[in-house]
Amino acid sequence: MSDQKEKEKDPYYKMSDALDELRYDAVGKTGKTVAGLKLVGKGLYNLTRFTFKEAIPEFNNRAQKEIDKAKSGK
């Protein structure tokens, strides 16, 4: 139950879990390949989510503040 609540709080994948899977749980070439692809996929997901949910909106907010400041200064 607490594990489910923890997943709801953090929208990002834990990269340490994916790395541990690659290091310790994956067996053989196929297992290592799949675990490696999962690691890459989770990393790309985290990067994309951060970019579109946090970085771009923050950039837009700062740009809008600068535009408003420039308009009020004229």
C-alpha positions, 0 to 999 in steps of 0.5 A: 500500500505504501509502495503504491502511494510512493509511486503516486507522489513521484512521477519519475522512474527511479534510475537506481532501481533500473540500474540495479536490475541491470547489474544484479537481476539480469542474466545472460545477453538477452536479459542484460540487453532488455535491462539496458534498454529499460534503463535507457527508456526510463532515462528518456522518459524522465528527461522528457517529462522534466522538459515538458512538465517543468523546464518549458513552463518555467522558461515560458513564465520567465519569458512572460515576466521579461516581456511584461517588464519590457512593456511596462518600461516603455 
